[in-house]
Amino acid sequence: MITVLAVITLLAAVHVPLGNYIAHIFTSERHWRIERLVYRLGRIDPDADQRWTVYLRSLLAFSVTGVAILYVLLRVQGHLPYSLGHPGVPPALALNTAVSFTTNTSWQSYAGESTLGHLGLAVGLGVQGFLSVAVGIAAAIALVRGLVRRETDRVGNFWVDVTRSCTRLMLPLALLGGLLLLTLGVIQNWHDPHMFATVAGGSQTVLGGPIASWEPVKLLSGDGGGAFNANSAHPFENPTPITNTVEIFLMLMIPSAFPRAYGRMVGDRRQGWALAVVAAILLGVGITAGLLTQSAHHGTVPTAVGSAVEGTEVRNGVSDSALFGVAATASADGAADASYDSFTGLGGGVLMANMMLGEISPGGGGSGLYALLIVALLAVFLGGLMIGRTPEYLGKRVRRREMTFVALYTLTMPATLLIGVALAIGSHTGQSSLLNTGAHGVSEALYAVTSAANSNGSAFAGLNANTTFFNTLLAVVMLVGRYLPMVFILALAGAFARQKQRPETSGTLKTHTLLFVALTTGVAILVSLLSFLPALALAPAADSLL
């Protein structure tokens, strides 16, 4: 409980100043000198706004280029410095990894220390860590502009939004986070592995790497990929309970501040508080459920020792491991300080449920905000049906065109997830990768595809995902789950931007009240249950009964 209170206190302390700063980043008309250099090199006019279609083309072209560059870097790794003797990554794995880190998923079908050198980690994955979250932030900011602007077809400049996300938000916070973690004991070097003689007369290899500079990128960006196979369970990435608390805070910090930024940008802070409360309620439910399911289980050993100890690090304990897992799946980060495959059946189900909510509690950087706004628009639509009025949100009417985009967004993730799971467990090739049979085996496949479809990246370690089948399947799921919703988000931004802003009347549904918070929270849970309750019943719920 001390850890929970510490995390809540830290998040509350930075919520307002960080949210205000994020809003300032994207409303300021001043360009920094380094940003002007980037624009000059890219031949970009930073003062020219784009239509949503041009914004979308820029976003997709930027992402495709990122996949291609990272793929080539991974393939030629063996010819690059600091490869630590590792050869180039095989084609299917290289494609999966390139897609994974470009989509901000960070799914890893490989063990980091036996596959990548320092350059591949820092330059390949590290750069995409910054850029991938910047893409999500850009899409969210475009949607906010669409809600604010009137009678225009412009939603901003993608290149400016991405550049500012990196230079003004991610780089400063990553620098501060890296210095803090370095001070607290996370290692930082570019050394080759060291060989040491053990007391018993054997030898042991001790690895190094630029870990302190990687960790804040991994945590702040929502990437979550580990430099080591054990991720944040490895003492070089997360040496003490204090660093464990800091890492939980860093995962939640940026996404939890975005509702405040939203309130500032739309000129009504109450709107931001309403979305923040929705996210806080869902996160609080997730934390409570995670702690309870990991501390109470009918198994013989967990009952004897008082909790599900298997797969957890002693220095972190069961409760802090459960809290870390909930934060990682609620924030779209996907890092791990324990083996999620060793969580109880219901404990693993809580992690899946966090992702199945659509990563809105609070979700990823930027992506959490636009996912929350979609749920809010669904709540507005239902509220309008109840009172017989055309639904409105912030003075913009939610008509057939807008609701079509909202509906398509809402259906994309469940359809992608369920089709992916059906392919995974309905084929002999997919079944051969499962370590376990029965309900837990289904849970391994369900968790993997859920993670990929929601840009999370965490996994049940029992699944052997480094096969051509799973590398290809999950790459497709990651691409569809990340970019198809962005198409609908930007189309929605363009549709709202063209409208006039209507004055509020006595019949307008108030979207900053506790009633609307309750309605939005209920809609989020209802949509998730209707989509995934059968899958959760067949996998984690059934697993908990064994």
Buried (B, 14 or more C-beta within 10 A) or exposed (E): EEBBEBBBEBBEEBBBEBBBBBBEBBBEEEBEEEBEEBBEEEEBEBEEBBBBEBBBBBBBEBBEEBBEBBBBBBBBBEEBEBBBEBEBBBEBBBBBBBBBBBBBBBBBBBEBBEBBBBBBBBBBBBBBBBBBBBBBBBBBBBBBBBBBBEEBBBBBBBBBBBBBBBBBBBBEBBEEBBBBBBEBBBBBEEEEEEEEEEEEEEEEEEBBBBBBBBBBBBBBBBBBBBBBBBBBBBBBBBBBBEBBBBBBBBBBBBBBBBBBBBBBBBEBBEBBBBBBBBBBBBBBBBBEBBBBBBBBBEEEEBEEEEBBBBBBBEBBBBBBBBBBBBBBBBBBBBBBBBBBBBBBBBBBBBBBBBBBBBBBBBBBBBBBBBBBBBBBBBBBBBBBEEEEBEBBBBBBBBEEBBBBBBBBBBBBBBBBBBBBBEBBBEEEEBBEBBEBEEBBBBBBBBBBBBBBBBBBBBBBBBBEBBBEBBBBBBBBBBBBBBBBBBBBBBBBBBBBBBBEBEEEEEEBBEBBEEEBBBBBBBBBBEBBBEBBEEBBEBBBBBBBEE
